[in-house]
Amino acid sequence: MIAEAFYLTGDIEKYGSGLIRIRKEIKEYPTMKMEFGEIQSGFLLTLRYTKQKISVRENEEVNVGVDVGVNVGVKTLLIFIENNPGTNALAMEKQFKVTQRTIERWIKTLREENKIEFKGVPKTGGYWKINTNVE
C-alpha cells in the first residue's frame, strides 16, 4: 500500500521491478555477480565484483579480496565508534550483524593502530576514537 501511494503521487515510476532491472543491467558486466541470501528479518541482496584474472594465482586473488573485506569492516567500525562514542562490543555486533569474533578482530586491529581505546569498567565501558589531530 505504501508503494502504491508513492506510485500514485509520482514519487516512483514503477514498483516491484527494481530487482529485475538490476539483474538485467548486471548481465552486461561479466565481473559483477548478484547473490541472494536469507537473514533473520528477510533477505539480503549482495552485489559482488570479481577482478578479471591477469596471470595472477587464484590464491593471491582470494587474499586480496579477504584483505579488502577486513579493511572495509575495520574502517566502517572506526567511523561507527567515532559517531557513537562509548559503544560496547555487543552493540557493535548487533549493528554490523557479524560474529563476536569478527568484532574482536576489528577492535584488535584498531587498538593496535592506536585509533581507539576502551574507557570504563568491563561491563559498562565502551570504545572511543583516539583524537589523533591534537597539536
N, C-alpha and C positions, 0 to 999 in steps of 0.2 A: 504494500500500500504506500510505503514511503517512496519507493522508486517510482511508482505511478504518479505520485504528487509532483516529484521533480520533473518527470517527463511532461506532465500537463502544464507546468509553469515554464517550460522551455529551458530549464537548467541542465538537462541532459537530453541528448538527441535520441538515444536508444537505451534500453536496459535489457540485461540478460545476454548481451553479445560480446562483452569485454574479453572473456577468455577465448572465445572463438577467434576474435580479431587478433589477439596476442599470438595465438598458435599459428595463424596464417602468416603473420609478419616474421616469426621466428624461423619458419621454413626457409626463408631467404638467406638466413645466416647459419651456415652449417656448424659454426663453432658455438652456437647457443643451444641450450637444452632447457626444456621446461619440465619440471617434475612435480607431481602431486604427492602429498603425504597427509596422513591423519594426525591431528593433535587433539588434545582433550576437549577444546571448545569448538572444534570444527575441522577445517582442513588448512593445509599450508601449501602454498604455491611457491616453488623455488625456481629462479632463473639462474642457470649456470653458464659460464663462459669457459670454454676449453681452448687452450692455446693450440695452434697448428704445430705439428711436430716438424722441427727443423733439425734433423740429425742430433737430437738430444735423447739420452737414455730415458726411458719411462720413469725410472726411479727418481731421477732428478726433477722431472716434471711434477711428480707427486709431492716431493719435498717442498718445492716452491709453492704449490697450492696450499699445503698444510701451513707453511710459514706465513703466507699471506692471511689465511684464515685466523690464525692465532693473533697476528699483529692487529688485524681489524678488531677482534674482540677486546684486546688489551686497550687499544686506543678508545674504543667505544666506552669501555668501563671507566677509563680516566675521565672522559667527558661527563659520564653519569655521576661519578663521585664529585667532580667539580660543581655540578649543578645541584647535587643532593648531599652536602657535607654531613658527615656523621652517620652515613648509611652503613648498615652491617651486612655481612656476607649473605645472610638469609634473604634479606630484601633484594640483594643483587641476583640471587638465584631465581627468585620469582620474576624479577624484571626481565632478565635475559633468557629465562626458560632453558637453562643449561644445568648440568650437574654441579654438585658442591665441589667436586674435584676440579672441574674446569674453572670455576670462580677462584678456587685456591691457587691454581697455576697462574691465572691472570694477576691476582693480587701479589703473588710472589714476584712476578716479573716487574710490576710497578714499584714494589718495595725495593727490589734490588737496584732499580734505576733511580731510586731516591725521588720518586714522583708522588708517593702517597705515604701517609703514616697513620698508625692506629692510635686513637686517643680514648681514654676511659678504661673502664674495667671490662673484662671479657664478656659478661652477659649483656651489658647495656651500652658499651662503647661502639665506636664506628670508625670508618676510614675518612681521612681528609686529604685533599690535594696539598702538596707542599708548594708554597709560593716560591718559585724559582726566579721571580723578577725583582726580588728585594735587592736594593743597592747597598 
